[in-house]
Amino acid sequence: MCTGGPQRIPVEILFNPNWWFSNYGISFDRPFYFDRDRRIENDVAMRRVLHERFGVGEPNPQPRPMIGSRHIAGGFVVPALLGCEVRFTENQAAWVLPANLSREQILALRAPEIETTWPMSELLAQMEALEREFAHVVGDLNAGGVLNVGLDLRGNQLFIDLLEDPELTTHLFDVIAETIARVAECVRARTGACAVSCNRNIVHADEATFVHANCSVPMISPALFERTLLACERRLAERLRPYGIHHCGENLHRFAALYAQTGASFYDVGWGSDVARCSELLPEAFLSLRLSPLRVLQCTVDEVRRDTEKLLKAAGRTSNVAVCCINMDHGTPDDNVRAIFETAEQVGG
Protein backbone atom coordinates (compact mmCIF):
# COMPACT_ATOMS: atom_id res chain seq x y z
CA MET A 1 0.00 0.00 0.00
CA CYS A 2 1.44 3.38 -0.98
CA THR A 3 1.84 5.97 1.73
CA GLY A 4 1.95 9.11 -0.35
CA GLY A 5 5.38 10.00 1.01
CA PRO A 6 8.42 10.78 -1.15
CA GLN A 7 9.60 7.90 -3.31
CA ARG A 8 12.99 7.44 -4.89
CA ILE A 9 11.23 6.56 -8.13
CA PRO A 10 8.19 8.83 -8.45
CA VAL A 11 4.82 7.60 -9.68
CA GLU A 12 2.01 9.73 -11.06
CA ILE A 13 -1.48 8.51 -12.00
CA LEU A 14 -4.28 10.09 -13.99
CA PHE A 15 -7.81 8.81 -14.39
CA ASN A 16 -10.08 9.18 -17.39
CA PRO A 17 -13.04 11.56 -16.95
CA ASN A 18 -15.33 8.53 -17.12
CA TRP A 19 -13.67 7.21 -13.92
CA TRP A 20 -14.32 10.47 -12.10
CA PHE A 21 -17.86 10.82 -13.40
CA SER A 22 -18.84 7.20 -12.74
CA ASN A 23 -17.29 7.03 -9.27
CA TYR A 24 -17.81 10.55 -7.94
CA GLY A 25 -20.23 12.37 -10.23
CA ILE A 26 -17.67 14.96 -11.33
CA SER A 27 -18.87 16.33 -14.65
CA PHE A 28 -16.52 17.51 -17.36
CA ASP A 29 -18.97 19.85 -19.02
CA ARG A 30 -18.02 23.42 -19.89
CA PRO A 31 -18.09 24.71 -16.26
CA PHE A 32 -15.38 22.19 -15.29
CA TYR A 33 -12.98 24.29 -17.37
CA PHE A 34 -14.47 27.78 -17.23
CA ASP A 35 -16.38 28.22 -13.97
CA ARG A 36 -13.67 29.32 -11.54
CA ASP A 37 -15.55 28.25 -8.41
CA ARG A 38 -16.45 24.85 -9.86
CA ARG A 39 -12.85 24.40 -11.00
CA ILE A 40 -11.48 25.12 -7.52
CA GLU A 41 -14.07 22.90 -5.83
CA ASN A 42 -13.34 20.02 -8.20
CA ASP A 43 -9.62 20.40 -7.64
CA VAL A 44 -10.08 20.02 -3.88
CA ALA A 45 -12.44 17.07 -4.29
CA MET A 46 -10.15 15.25 -6.70
CA ARG A 47 -7.07 15.77 -4.55
CA ARG A 48 -8.98 14.48 -1.53
CA VAL A 49 -10.11 11.36 -3.42
CA LEU A 50 -6.58 10.57 -4.57
CA HIS A 51 -5.25 10.78 -1.04
CA GLU A 52 -8.05 8.85 0.63
CA ARG A 53 -8.09 6.11 -2.02
CA PHE A 54 -4.41 5.81 -2.96
CA GLY A 55 -2.40 7.82 -0.45
CA VAL A 56 -1.36 10.35 -3.10
CA GLY A 57 -0.72 13.98 -2.17
CA GLU A 58 -1.81 15.81 0.97
CA PRO A 59 -4.37 14.54 3.50
CA ASN A 60 -6.39 17.74 3.84
CA PRO A 61 -6.28 19.65 0.54
CA GLN A 62 -7.21 23.31 0.67
CA PRO A 63 -8.65 25.49 -2.09
CA ARG A 64 -6.09 26.97 -4.44
CA PRO A 65 -6.50 29.47 -7.29
CA MET A 66 -6.49 27.01 -10.20
CA ILE A 67 -6.60 28.14 -13.79
CA GLY A 68 -6.34 24.66 -15.33
CA SER A 69 -6.95 21.22 -13.87
CA ARG A 70 -3.98 18.91 -13.37
CA HIS A 71 -6.24 15.88 -13.08
CA ILE A 72 -7.20 15.44 -16.72
CA ALA A 73 -5.24 14.76 -19.91
CA GLY A 74 -5.83 16.46 -23.23
CA GLY A 75 -5.84 20.03 -24.46
CA PHE A 76 -8.20 22.16 -26.50
CA VAL A 77 -6.96 25.72 -26.02
CA VAL A 78 -4.71 26.04 -29.08
CA PRO A 79 -7.13 24.39 -31.56
CA ALA A 80 -9.90 26.63 -30.20
CA LEU A 81 -7.72 29.73 -30.60
CA LEU A 82 -7.25 28.77 -34.25
CA GLY A 83 -10.97 28.33 -34.87
CA CYS A 84 -11.87 24.73 -34.03
CA GLU A 85 -15.15 23.99 -32.29
CA VAL A 86 -14.88 22.27 -28.92
CA ARG A 87 -17.47 19.85 -27.53
CA PHE A 88 -17.89 19.43 -23.77
CA THR A 89 -19.61 16.39 -22.22
CA GLU A 90 -20.04 15.10 -18.69
CA ASN A 91 -17.92 11.95 -18.89
CA GLN A 92 -15.09 12.65 -21.32
CA ALA A 93 -12.40 15.22 -21.89
CA ALA A 94 -13.11 18.25 -24.05
CA TRP A 95 -13.31 17.04 -27.65
CA VAL A 96 -11.97 19.13 -30.54
CA LEU A 97 -14.05 18.79 -33.70
CA PRO A 98 -11.91 18.68 -36.87
CA ALA A 99 -12.25 21.87 -38.88
CA ASN A 100 -11.17 20.27 -42.19
CA LEU A 101 -9.99 23.63 -43.52
CA SER A 102 -9.34 24.08 -47.23
CA ARG A 103 -5.88 24.84 -48.57
CA GLU A 104 -6.84 28.48 -49.00
CA GLN A 105 -8.11 28.69 -45.44
CA ILE A 106 -4.91 27.14 -44.10
CA LEU A 107 -2.72 29.59 -46.01
CA ALA A 108 -4.82 32.46 -44.66
CA LEU A 109 -4.30 31.38 -41.02
CA ARG A 110 -2.33 33.66 -38.74
CA ALA A 111 -1.32 33.24 -35.11
CA PRO A 112 -4.01 35.01 -33.06
CA GLU A 113 -3.59 37.69 -30.45
CA ILE A 114 -4.32 35.37 -27.57
CA GLU A 115 -5.29 38.15 -25.15
CA THR A 116 -8.37 38.97 -27.24
CA THR A 117 -9.22 35.52 -28.64
CA TRP A 118 -11.40 32.88 -26.94
CA PRO A 119 -10.70 30.83 -24.89
CA MET A 120 -7.54 32.61 -23.69
CA SER A 121 -9.39 35.90 -23.40
CA GLU A 122 -11.78 34.33 -20.88
CA LEU A 123 -9.07 32.42 -19.03
CA LEU A 124 -6.76 35.43 -18.82
CA ALA A 125 -9.55 37.51 -17.28
CA GLN A 126 -9.98 34.76 -14.69
CA MET A 127 -6.23 34.70 -14.01
CA GLU A 128 -6.29 38.41 -13.29
CA ALA A 129 -9.25 38.02 -10.94
CA LEU A 130 -7.57 35.12 -9.12
CA GLU A 131 -4.35 37.10 -8.76
CA ARG A 132 -6.26 40.00 -7.22
CA GLU A 133 -7.96 37.67 -4.73
CA PHE A 134 -5.18 35.18 -3.93
CA ALA A 135 -2.06 37.11 -5.03
CA HIS A 136 -1.06 34.19 -7.27
CA VAL A 137 -2.38 31.62 -9.75
CA VAL A 138 -1.78 27.85 -9.87
CA GLY A 139 -2.01 25.39 -12.74
CA ASP A 140 -1.43 25.39 -16.45
CA LEU A 141 -3.09 24.75 -19.79
CA ASN A 142 -2.10 21.89 -22.06
CA ALA A 143 -0.92 23.66 -25.21
CA GLY A 144 -0.94 20.50 -27.32
CA GLY A 145 1.43 19.76 -30.18
CA VAL A 146 2.10 20.98 -33.70
CA LEU A 147 1.07 17.84 -35.60
CA ASN A 148 -1.87 17.18 -33.25
CA VAL A 149 -3.31 20.63 -33.87
CA GLY A 150 -2.50 20.42 -37.57
CA LEU A 151 -4.74 17.36 -37.82
CA ASP A 152 -7.48 19.18 -35.91
CA LEU A 153 -7.37 21.98 -38.46
CA ARG A 154 -6.74 20.14 -41.73
CA GLY A 155 -7.97 16.61 -41.02
CA ASN A 156 -6.52 13.48 -42.62
CA GLN A 157 -5.63 15.45 -45.74
CA LEU A 158 -2.62 16.66 -43.76
CA PHE A 159 -0.90 13.29 -44.20
CA ILE A 160 -1.00 13.82 -47.97
CA ASP A 161 0.09 17.43 -47.54
CA LEU A 162 3.19 16.24 -45.67
CA LEU A 163 4.26 14.43 -48.84
CA GLU A 164 3.00 16.80 -51.53
CA ASP A 165 2.50 20.36 -50.24
CA PRO A 166 5.48 21.77 -48.33
CA GLU A 167 4.19 25.34 -48.70
CA LEU A 168 1.00 24.48 -46.81
CA THR A 169 2.63 22.37 -44.12
CA THR A 170 5.42 24.87 -43.44
CA HIS A 171 2.93 27.70 -43.06
CA LEU A 172 0.50 25.67 -40.96
CA PHE A 173 3.18 24.37 -38.60
CA ASP A 174 4.71 27.84 -38.19
CA VAL A 175 1.32 29.32 -37.23
CA ILE A 176 0.57 26.52 -34.77
CA ALA A 177 4.04 26.63 -33.21
CA GLU A 178 3.79 30.38 -32.69
CA THR A 179 0.36 30.00 -31.09
CA ILE A 180 1.60 27.22 -28.80
CA ALA A 181 4.60 29.31 -27.78
CA ARG A 182 2.45 32.35 -26.99
CA VAL A 183 0.13 30.29 -24.78
CA ALA A 184 2.98 28.53 -22.98
CA GLU A 185 4.93 31.75 -22.37
CA CYS A 186 1.84 33.56 -21.15
CA VAL A 187 0.80 30.87 -18.69
CA ARG A 188 4.31 30.13 -17.42
CA ALA A 189 4.88 33.83 -16.72
CA ARG A 190 1.84 33.83 -14.41
CA THR A 191 1.98 30.40 -12.74
CA GLY A 192 5.57 29.21 -13.10
CA ALA A 193 4.40 26.15 -15.02
CA CYS A 194 2.92 25.47 -18.45
CA ALA A 195 2.67 21.70 -18.98
CA VAL A 196 2.18 19.80 -15.72
CA SER A 197 -1.27 18.95 -17.06
CA CYS A 198 0.46 17.15 -19.93
CA ASN A 199 2.39 14.92 -17.49
CA ARG A 200 2.53 15.45 -13.75
CA ASN A 201 5.93 13.78 -13.51
CA ILE A 202 7.31 17.14 -14.61
CA VAL A 203 7.13 18.23 -10.96
CA HIS A 204 9.80 15.62 -10.17
CA ALA A 205 12.12 17.11 -12.80
CA ASP A 206 11.54 20.84 -13.34
CA GLU A 207 8.02 22.22 -12.98
CA ALA A 208 8.75 25.01 -15.45
CA THR A 209 9.31 22.50 -18.27
CA PHE A 210 7.20 22.89 -21.39
CA VAL A 211 6.21 19.49 -22.81
CA HIS A 212 5.32 19.35 -26.50
CA ALA A 213 2.56 16.80 -27.16
CA ASN A 214 3.64 14.59 -30.06
CA CYS A 215 0.76 12.10 -29.80
CA SER A 216 0.39 11.97 -33.60
CA VAL A 217 4.07 11.75 -34.52
CA PRO A 218 4.15 7.91 -34.21
CA MET A 219 1.80 7.86 -37.21
CA ILE A 220 4.55 9.09 -39.55
CA SER A 221 8.07 7.85 -40.25
CA PRO A 222 11.16 9.31 -38.60
CA ALA A 223 12.38 10.36 -42.06
CA LEU A 224 9.18 12.29 -42.72
CA PHE A 225 9.33 13.84 -39.25
CA GLU A 226 12.91 14.94 -39.89
CA ARG A 227 11.98 16.50 -43.23
CA THR A 228 8.78 18.27 -42.19
CA LEU A 229 8.67 18.82 -38.41
CA LEU A 230 12.12 18.64 -36.82
CA ALA A 231 13.06 22.24 -37.61
CA CYS A 232 9.82 23.44 -36.01
CA GLU A 233 10.48 21.22 -32.97
CA ARG A 234 13.96 22.68 -32.58
CA ARG A 235 12.67 26.26 -32.75
CA LEU A 236 10.07 25.54 -30.08
CA ALA A 237 12.71 23.92 -27.88
CA GLU A 238 15.02 26.92 -28.19
CA ARG A 239 12.22 29.31 -27.29
CA LEU A 240 10.58 27.35 -24.48
CA ARG A 241 13.42 25.81 -22.48
CA PRO A 242 13.35 23.82 -20.27
CA TYR A 243 11.78 21.64 -22.95
CA GLY A 244 10.24 18.19 -22.94
CA ILE A 245 8.58 15.88 -25.45
CA HIS A 246 5.50 13.75 -24.93
CA HIS A 247 5.59 10.67 -27.18
CA CYS A 248 2.81 8.33 -26.08
CA GLY A 249 3.24 5.99 -29.04
CA GLU A 250 5.05 2.67 -28.92
CA ASN A 251 8.07 3.75 -30.94
CA LEU A 252 9.93 6.54 -29.15
CA HIS A 253 13.18 4.64 -29.75
CA ARG A 254 12.81 5.31 -33.49
CA PHE A 255 12.63 9.08 -32.93
CA ALA A 256 14.91 9.49 -29.92
CA ALA A 257 18.07 10.41 -31.85
CA LEU A 258 16.15 13.08 -33.77
CA TYR A 259 14.49 14.40 -30.62
CA ALA A 260 17.89 14.59 -28.94
CA GLN A 261 18.80 17.37 -31.38
CA THR A 262 16.35 19.62 -29.54
CA GLY A 263 18.22 19.37 -26.25
CA ALA A 264 15.03 18.28 -24.50
CA SER A 265 15.49 17.42 -20.82
CA PHE A 266 12.22 15.48 -20.26
CA TYR A 267 10.61 12.67 -22.27
CA ASP A 268 7.28 10.90 -21.94
CA VAL A 269 8.11 7.34 -23.04
CA GLY A 270 5.12 5.60 -24.60
CA TRP A 271 4.20 2.05 -23.60
CA GLY A 272 5.71 -0.42 -26.06
CA SER A 273 8.77 1.70 -26.78
CA ASP A 274 12.21 0.12 -26.42
CA VAL A 275 12.96 1.67 -23.03
CA ALA A 276 16.54 0.40 -22.86
CA ARG A 277 17.31 1.98 -26.24
CA CYS A 278 15.64 5.25 -25.23
CA SER A 279 17.66 5.35 -22.02
CA GLU A 280 20.82 4.75 -24.03
CA LEU A 281 20.05 7.48 -26.58
CA LEU A 282 18.82 10.00 -23.96
CA PRO A 283 21.21 9.39 -21.05
CA GLU A 284 20.91 12.80 -19.38
CA ALA A 285 17.15 13.31 -19.81
CA PHE A 286 14.40 12.61 -17.29
CA LEU A 287 12.31 9.68 -18.55
CA SER A 288 8.64 9.30 -17.58
CA LEU A 289 7.82 5.67 -18.37
CA ARG A 290 4.19 5.14 -19.33
CA LEU A 291 2.27 2.01 -18.42
CA SER A 292 -0.65 0.90 -20.56
CA PRO A 293 -3.95 1.99 -18.95
CA LEU A 294 -5.70 -0.81 -20.82
CA ARG A 295 -3.41 -3.40 -19.26
CA VAL A 296 -3.84 -1.85 -15.81
CA LEU A 297 -7.60 -2.12 -16.38
CA GLN A 298 -7.59 -5.72 -17.63
CA CYS A 299 -4.56 -7.47 -16.15
CA THR A 300 -3.94 -9.09 -12.77
CA VAL A 301 -2.01 -7.45 -9.97
CA ASP A 302 0.99 -9.67 -10.69
CA GLU A 303 0.96 -8.69 -14.36
CA VAL A 304 0.87 -4.99 -13.47
CA ARG A 305 3.79 -5.55 -11.10
CA ARG A 306 5.74 -7.27 -13.86
CA ASP A 307 4.94 -4.50 -16.34
CA THR A 308 6.19 -1.84 -13.91
CA GLU A 309 9.31 -3.79 -13.01
CA LYS A 310 10.04 -4.47 -16.68
CA LEU A 311 9.96 -0.77 -17.53
CA LEU A 312 12.25 0.24 -14.67
CA LYS A 313 14.73 -2.55 -15.25
CA ALA A 314 14.90 -1.69 -18.94
CA ALA A 315 15.61 1.95 -18.08
CA GLY A 316 18.59 0.77 -16.04
CA ARG A 317 18.50 3.72 -13.65
CA THR A 318 16.87 4.84 -10.43
CA SER A 319 17.46 8.56 -10.91
CA ASN A 320 15.99 10.79 -13.62
CA VAL A 321 13.23 8.26 -14.10
CA ALA A 322 9.59 7.97 -13.07
CA VAL A 323 6.52 5.87 -13.84
CA CYS A 324 3.07 7.04 -14.85
CA CYS A 325 -0.23 5.61 -15.96
CA ILE A 326 -2.49 8.07 -17.74
CA ASN A 327 -6.21 7.90 -18.54
CA MET A 328 -7.16 4.84 -16.50
CA ASP A 329 -10.84 4.12 -17.09
CA HIS A 330 -13.78 3.31 -14.86
CA GLY A 331 -13.44 -0.24 -13.58
CA THR A 332 -9.66 -0.16 -13.13
CA PRO A 333 -8.96 -2.23 -9.97
CA ASP A 334 -7.58 -0.18 -7.09
CA ASP A 335 -5.17 -2.99 -6.24
CA ASN A 336 -3.64 -2.69 -9.70
CA VAL A 337 -3.06 1.02 -9.16
CA ARG A 338 -1.49 0.41 -5.75
CA ALA A 339 0.75 -2.24 -7.30
CA ILE A 340 2.38 0.42 -9.50
CA PHE A 341 3.42 2.46 -6.45
CA GLU A 342 4.55 -0.58 -4.49
CA THR A 343 6.66 -1.95 -7.33
CA ALA A 344 8.35 1.39 -8.02
CA GLU A 345 9.16 1.70 -4.33
CA GLN A 346 10.66 -1.79 -4.25
CA VAL A 347 12.74 -1.30 -7.38
CA GLY A 348 13.92 2.12 -6.24
CA GLY A 349 14.64 1.01 -2.70
N, C-alpha and C positions, 0 to 999 in steps of 0.2 A: 504493500500500500504506500503510495507516495505521500510525502509529508508537506510538500509545498515549499520546503526550505531550499537553499542553494544546492545545485548539483554540479558536479564537475563537468558532466556532459548535459547541457540544457535540453529540455524537451518543451515544445510548444504544440498545443492542439487547437483546432478550430472546427466547429460544428456547422453543418449545413443549416440554412434557415429552416428547413423542414424539421430538423431536430429540435430547434428552439420553439417553433410554433406548435409542434405536436406534443412536446413535453411540458411547455410552460406558457403557451398561448401568446408568445411574443410575435407580433405581426410585423412584417417587413414591407408594409405599404408605404406610401409617400411620407407620412409623418415620421417614420423610423429615421429617415435621413434628414428631414427638413424642419421638424418641430423640435425646437431646442429643448424644451422641457421633457418631451417624450424621449429624446435621445439621451439625455442625462439620466432619466429614470431607468431606461433600458440598460444603460451601461452599468449602473449600480446593481441591478437585478442579475445581469449576466455574470458579473464578477462574483457576486455572492453565490450563485449556482456553481460556478467552477470551483470555488473553494470548498463549499459544503459537499460537493459530489466527488471531487477529485483531489482536493487539497492544493489547488493551484491558486497562487496569489495571496491576497490579504484576507484575514478572517472577518473583518468588519468594514467593507468598502464604503467610502463616503462619496457624495456627489462631487464631480469634477467637471470643469467647463469644456465638455467635448465638442469638437466640431465634426469629427468623423469617427464612426465606430471602428474599434480594433477587433471586433468579434465576428467579422464577416469578410469573406473573400470576394473579389470582383470589384470592378470600377466602371463608372459610367460618366464621370465628369467630363473627360476630354471628348469622347464621342458626342456628348450633349452640346458642349461648347461649339462643336463643328457642325451641328445641325441635326444630329440623329435624334429620333424619338426614343424615349425611355419608358418602359412599362414597369409598374410597381405592383406586386401581388403579395398576399399575406404570408406565403410559405416558400418563397424563393427570392434569391437576390435580384436586385434591379436588372432588368433585361433590356439590352440595347437592340432596337429593331434596325436591321440593315437598311441603309438609305438607298443603296444601289444607284449611286450618282452616275450620270453620263460622263463621257470624257470631257465635254465642254464644262460641265459643272465642277469636275475635279480641278481642271486647269484654272478655273475662276476662284477656287478656294484661297483664302488668306487666313493667317493666324489671327484670331479675334483679340480684341482688347478685353481681357478676362474680367476686368473690374466692372464692365458694363454689360456683360453677356451672361445669360442664365446657363448653368446654375451657380457659377462663381459669384455673380453679383449678389445673389441671395445669401450664399454662404459667407461671403466677405462681410456683409452687413451684420450677420450673426456673430462673426468673429469680433467685430468692433464692439458689439453690445456685450459679449462675454468678457472682453478685456476691460470694459468700463466697470463691470460688476465684480469680476474675480481678479482683475489685474493680470491675468494670463489666460492662455488658451491651450488645450491639450488635444492631441489626436492629429490625424492626417487624412489625406484623401488619395486613394489609389489612382495614380495618373495613367495607368495602363501601359501599353507598349505600341511602338510604331506600326508593326505589322498587324497587331490585333485591331487597332483603330482603323487602319487602312482597309481591312476586310469589312468592318462595320460600315464604312463609307462607300466602298466600291463593290462589295460583294465578291462572289467567286471569280468574277471577271478579272480580279486583281492578279490571280495566278497566271493568267494569260498575259496580262500587262507586264509582269515581271520578266517574261521572255521576249515580248514583242514591242513594248512601248516605254523605253527608258525616259522619255520626256515626261510622261505622265507620272511614272513611279517616283522619279527624282523630285518632282514638284510636290506630289502628295506627301512623301515621306518628310520632306523639309518642313512643310506646313504643320504636320502632326508633331514632329520633333520639337519645333518651336513652341507649339501649344503646350506640350508636356512639360517642357522646361519652364515656361512661365508659371504654370500651376505649381510645379514642385518648388521653385524658388520662392513663390509667394507664400506657400504654406509653411515651408521650412523657416522662413524669416519670422513667422509669427509663433510657431509652436516648437521649433527646434528639431522637428521630424517631418518626413514627407512620404514614408513608405512602410511604416510598421504595419499598416493594414494589409500590405502585400505579403509580408511574412514577419511574424512577431519575433522570430529568432534574431532579427536585426538588433534588438535591445541587448543581446548578449555579445554583439560585435561593436557596432557604433550606431547609436540611435539616429544619427543625422544622415545615415546612408540613404541614398536614393536607389530604389531597385526597379529596374526596367523590366516590364512584364513581357517576356518572349514566349507566351503560350503557343503561338501559332508558328514559330520558327521551326519546330520539328517537322512541319509539313512540307518544308522545302529542303533542298540539298545544301550541304555546307558550301559547295561551289557557287550556287545561286545566291546564298546569303552573302558570301564574300563579295560578289559582283554588284549586288543591289542594295545591301543594307549595312555592311560593315562600316563604311565611311560615316554613315549617319550615327551608328552606335558609338563610334569613337568620338564624334563631336559631342554627343550627349554626355559621355563619360568625362570628357575634359571640362565641360561646363558644370556638371552636377556632382563632382567629387565631394565626399566619398561615394563611390558608385558600386552598385551590385546588379546582378542579372538573375532574373527568375526564369528558369527553364524547366517547366514541369513535365516535359516529354521524356521519353525513355532513351534518349540518345544524346545527352549532354556531352558525352565523351567524343562524339564526332565534331562538336563545335568548340570544344574547350580551348584548343590552340588558337582559334580565331578570336574567341572572346578574350583570351589572355592579352591580346593586343590593345585592349581598352584600359588595362591596368585596374580592372575591377577587383575589389577587395572582399566581395561577398557573392556567393553563388547559391541559388536554390537548385538542388540536384534532384531531378525528376526520378521517380520510382522506375526501375528497369534500366537506368543508366549504369555504365561500367564505373562503379564508384572508385575502385582502385586506380583505374586509368585517369579519372578526373582528379583524384588526389595527387597523382604523379604530375599531371600537367599544370595543376594550380596549387603548388606546394605552400604558398604564403597566404592564400585566400581562406576566408572563413566559409566552411561548407555546411549548408543546412540540408540534411539528408531527408528526403520525403518518403514516408511510407505510403502504401496504397490504401486509401480509405475504403475501397471495395473489399480488400482482403481483411482489413480490420473489422469490417461489418460481417463478413462471411466466415472467416477462419476461426480456429480454436485459439485458446489462450497460448498454448504451446507453439502454434504456428506463428502467432504475432511475436512471441518472444524470439523465435528463430529469425524472423524477418528483421527485427530490430538489431539483433546481434550480428546478423550477416552484414548489414549496412555498416555498422561501426567497425567490424573487423576488416572489411574491405577498405575503409578509409585509412586504417592503419595509424590513427592518431587519437589522442584524447584531449587535445587542445585545438582551438579553431575549428571545432566541429560541433554540430547539434543535430537533433532529430526533430522532425515535425510530422504531423498528420493533419491534413487540411481537408475540410468539407466532409467530415464524417456524417453520415445520414442517420435519420431516425431508425432505431432498432439496433444501432451499434452497441454491443455488450459493454457495460462499464468495466468488467474485468479485463477485457481486451485493451481498453484505454489505459487502465492502471498498469498492465503488463509492459507497456511502452516505457513508462517512467521507471518501473522497477528494473527492467533490463538495462536501460541506459545508466542507472545508478550502479548496477553491478559491474558493467563493463568499464565504467569510468572510475570505479573505486580502486 
